[in-house]
Amino acid sequence: MTFIMVLGLQFAPYADCFAQLVPAMPDTKEVVTCFPDTSGYERITVGPEGRDYSDLQQAINTAPLGSVLVLDAGVVFYGGFTLPDKGDGDEWIVLMSSRMDLLSKYEVRIDPTAATADFQFPDQASAMPKIITDNLSGIPCLATQASAHHYRLVGVEISADVAVVNSYGLSILAPVRHRKIRLVRCLTILL
């Protein structure tokens, strides 16, 4: 048994509490890391030109459960966006990059500086659409309505504009008992 004496106080078998442990990666073997089965899901494109929607909030509002919103890679969507309650259901609304093929494979963390071998999107950061709050009063990139559920963001960067000095977070989740919202392989920049 190990004893430690500090200023006359005796700490018996608690010596291990004072040791610094090397951090470990989270155990994700049992975690579904990316996509649910999206066969039969509606594909909705979002971008500035030639897409189903140019307004991200309008696309989110219109998308039913069982939709994949494909956001143009490299495009910046400025503002604070609300994820509304879509009612009952177990299908997802997936928001994802149009160039998932250039991002890290499943179970591999995004490396924003990693080269992609694509001249239009030279690194992983440039292959992701960006949702950036530019609201100076602290409105986040994403906020959920009460009871909103089954949203999944994949390969999307969320951050605050450099002019935003009063940020209360990049996403705010309204209280609900059974919520399923996932940020998967996303780059989050904290300023």
C-alpha positions in Angstrom: 0.0 0.0 0.0 1.3 3.4 -1.0 1.1 6.4 1.4 1.6 10.0 0.6 2.4 12.6 3.2 1.5 16.2 2.4 1.7 18.9 5.1 1.1 16.3 7.8 -2.0 14.8 6.1 -1.9 11.2 5.1 -3.5 10.0 1.9 -3.6 6.2 1.8 -4.5 4.3 -1.3 -5.3 7.4 -3.2 -1.8 7.8 -4.7 -3.1 6.9 -8.1 -5.5 9.9 -8.1 -2.5 12.2 -8.4 -1.0 10.5 -11.5 -1.6 12.2 -14.8 -3.0 9.8 -17.4 -2.3 10.0 -21.1 -5.6 10.9 -22.9 -7.1 8.3 -25.1 -9.3 8.5 -28.2 -12.9 7.7 -27.5 -14.0 4.1 -28.0 -16.3 4.3 -31.0 -16.6 0.7 -31.9 -20.3 0.6 -31.1 -21.1 4.0 -32.5 -22.8 4.4 -35.8 -20.5 7.1 -37.2 -22.0 8.4 -40.4 -24.9 7.4 -42.5 -28.1 5.6 -41.7 -29.6 3.7 -44.6 -30.7 6.5 -46.9 -32.0 4.4 -49.8 -35.3 5.9 -50.8 -34.4 9.2 -49.2 -35.2 12.4 -51.3 -32.0 14.2 -52.5 -32.3 18.0 -52.3 -29.4 20.1 -53.6 -28.6 23.5 -52.0 -26.2 26.0 -53.5 -26.0 29.4 -55.2 -26.8 28.4 -58.8 -28.7 25.6 -60.5 -29.8 23.8 -57.4 -33.1 22.9 -55.9 -32.7 25.7 -53.3 -30.3 28.6 -52.9 -31.6 29.5 -49.4 -30.5 27.0 -46.8 -33.2 27.8 -44.3 -35.9 27.3 -47.0 -34.4 24.0 -47.9 -34.3 22.9 -44.2 -37.9 24.0 -43.7 -39.2 22.2 -46.8 -37.3 19.0 -46.3 -39.3 16.1 -44.8 -37.8 13.4 -42.6 -36.1 11.0 -45.0 -34.2 13.7 -46.9 -30.5 14.3 -47.8 -29.7 18.0 -48.3 -26.5 18.1 -50.4 -24.8 21.4 -49.8 -22.3 22.6 -52.4 -18.7 22.2 -51.3 -16.9 25.4 -50.5 -20.0 27.5 -50.4 -20.6 29.7 -47.3 -24.1 29.9 -45.8 -24.1 32.9 -43.5 -26.7 33.3 -40.7 -28.3 31.5 -37.9 -30.4 28.5 -39.0 -33.3 26.8 -37.2 -33.8 23.0 -37.3 -37.6 22.7 -37.0 -39.6 19.9 -35.5 -40.8 17.7 -38.3 -43.2 15.6 -36.3 -43.0 11.9 -35.5 -40.7 9.6 -37.5 -37.5 7.7 -37.4 -36.0 8.9 -40.7 -33.2 11.4 -40.8 -32.6 14.8 -42.4 -29.0 14.6 -43.4 -27.1 17.8 -44.3 -23.8 16.9 -46.1 -21.1 18.1 -48.4 -21.4 17.6 -52.1 -17.8 16.3 -52.1 -17.8 13.7 -49.4 -15.4 11.7 -51.6 -12.6 14.2 -50.8 -13.1 14.0 -47.0 -11.7 11.5 -44.5 -13.0 8.0 -44.6 -15.4 6.7 -41.9 -13.9 6.6 -38.4 -11.1 8.9 -39.4 -11.1 12.5 -38.1 -11.2 15.4 -40.5 -7.9 17.1 -41.0 -8.6 20.5 -42.5 -5.1 20.8 -44.0 -5.0 17.3 -45.5 -4.5 17.4 -49.3 -7.3 16.1 -51.5 -5.5 15.9 -54.9 -8.3 17.9 -56.4 -7.3 21.3 -57.8 -10.7 22.9 -57.1 -10.7 21.7 -53.5 -7.0 21.4 -52.5 -7.6 20.5 -48.9 -10.4 19.0 -46.8 -11.5 22.4 -45.4 -12.2 23.7 -48.9 -14.3 20.6 -49.7 -16.8 21.3 -47.0 -19.7 23.7 -47.1 -19.5 26.3 -44.3 -22.3 27.5 -42.0 -21.1 30.7 -40.4 -23.0 32.8 -38.0 -22.4 36.5 -38.6 -24.9 37.7 -36.1 -23.3 40.1 -33.7 -25.8 39.4 -30.9 -24.7 35.8 -30.4 -27.3 33.8 -32.4 -25.7 30.4 -33.2 -25.2 28.7 -36.5 -27.8 26.1 -35.7 -30.6 26.1 -33.2 -33.4 23.5 -32.8 -37.0 24.1 -32.1 -38.4 22.2 -29.2 -38.9 18.6 -30.0 -36.8 18.7 -33.2 -35.1 15.4 -33.8 -33.2 13.2 -36.4 -30.9 15.8 -37.9 -27.4 14.7 -39.0 -24.6 17.0 -40.3 -21.8 15.3 -42.2 -18.8 17.0 -43.7 -19.9 20.5 -42.8 -17.9 23.3 -41.2 -19.7 25.4 -38.6 -18.1 28.5 -37.1 -18.5 32.1 -36.2 -17.4 35.1 -38.3 -14.4 36.9 -36.9 -16.5 39.9 -36.3 -18.7 38.0 -33.8 -17.4 38.7 -30.3 -20.5 37.7 -28.2 -21.0 34.1 -29.1 -23.2 31.8 -26.9 -22.2 28.7 -28.8 -22.3 27.4 -32.4 -25.4 25.3 -31.8 -28.1 25.4 -29.3 -30.4 22.4 -28.7 -33.8 23.1 -27.3 -34.9 20.8 -24.5 -36.5 17.5 -25.5 -36.7 14.0 -24.0 -35.7 11.9 -27.1 -33.5 13.8 -29.5 -31.3 12.4 -32.2 -29.0 15.0 -33.6 -25.5 14.1 -34.8 -22.5 16.1 -36.0 -20.4 13.7 -37.8 -17.0 14.4 -39.5 -17.6 18.1 -39.1 -15.0 20.8 -38.7 -16.0 23.1 -35.8 -13.9 26.2 -35.4 -14.0 27.9 -32.1 -12.8 31.5 -32.0 
